[in-house]
Amino acid sequence: MKMRVGKFLVDNGIITKDQLREALDLQSDNPERLIGEILVTMGVLTKEELVMALEAYMMTTGTETIHVDEWLDQEEIDMLIEKIKSQNQKNNATFNE
């Protein structure tokens, strides 16, 4: 089972449990909104901080894509995916040496 993004953010000290709880409360009223989007709207994280946190989440969990395309622009999505691919290639090269 994959770690949920909110738990990852709390476990890594990016947000507090209270901030996550508040964001989850807001999400319960609007289930189609993503937790990251809510955290940015709340002012807990900037969009850039969230992109970096999602990058770390995807590398840590091995997740290739997550549903960020609904509110990040295409350039940010492409940058995030490219960084992950680049990091994976570096990791694979290290293992093959």
C-alpha positions in Angstrom: 0.0 0.0 0.0 1.3 3.4 -1.0 1.9 6.1 1.6 -0.6 8.9 1.3 0.7 12.3 0.3 -0.6 13.9 3.5 1.1 11.4 5.8 4.3 11.8 3.8 4.2 15.6 4.3 3.7 15.2 8.0 6.3 12.5 8.5 8.9 14.6 6.7 8.1 17.8 8.7 6.8 19.7 5.7 3.4 20.3 7.4 2.1 19.7 10.8 -0.6 17.1 11.8 -2.9 20.0 12.6 -2.4 21.5 9.2 -3.2 18.2 7.6 -6.2 17.7 9.7 -7.6 21.1 8.7 -6.9 20.4 5.0 -8.6 17.0 5.3 -11.6 18.7 6.9 -11.8 21.1 4.0 -11.4 18.2 1.6 -14.3 16.4 3.1 -16.5 19.3 2.0 -14.9 19.2 -1.4 -13.8 15.6 -2.1 -12.7 16.4 -5.7 -10.0 18.8 -4.5 -6.5 17.4 -3.9 -4.8 17.7 -0.6 -1.9 19.6 -2.0 -4.1 22.1 -3.7 -5.9 22.7 -0.5 -2.6 23.2 1.4 -1.5 25.8 -1.2 -4.9 27.6 -1.0 -4.6 27.6 2.8 -1.2 29.3 2.5 0.5 26.4 4.3 2.8 25.7 1.3 3.7 27.7 -1.8 3.1 26.0 -5.2 6.9 25.6 -5.6 7.2 24.0 -2.1 4.4 21.6 -3.0 6.1 20.7 -6.3 9.4 19.9 -4.5 7.5 17.9 -1.9 5.6 15.9 -4.5 8.9 15.3 -6.3 10.4 13.9 -3.1 7.2 11.9 -2.5 7.3 10.4 -6.0 11.0 9.4 -5.6 10.5 8.0 -2.2 7.4 5.9 -3.0 8.3 5.0 -6.6 5.1 6.7 -7.8 5.4 7.6 -11.4 2.4 10.0 -11.7 -0.1 11.4 -9.2 -3.1 13.5 -9.9 -1.5 16.9 -10.0 -2.5 17.8 -13.6 -5.8 19.2 -12.5 -4.3 22.3 -11.0 -0.6 22.5 -11.8 0.1 23.9 -15.2 1.6 21.7 -17.9 5.1 23.2 -17.6 5.2 22.4 -13.9 4.0 18.8 -14.5 6.6 18.3 -17.2 9.3 19.6 -15.0 8.3 17.3 -12.2 8.1 14.2 -14.4 11.4 15.1 -16.1 13.2 15.4 -12.7 11.8 12.1 -11.6 13.0 10.4 -14.8 16.4 12.0 -14.5 16.7 10.9 -10.9 15.6 7.4 -11.8 18.2 7.2 -14.6 21.0 8.4 -12.1 19.9 5.8 -9.6 19.9 3.0 -12.3 23.3 4.1 -13.5 24.7 3.9 -10.0 23.2 0.4 -9.5 24.7 -0.8 -12.8 28.3 0.3 -12.0 
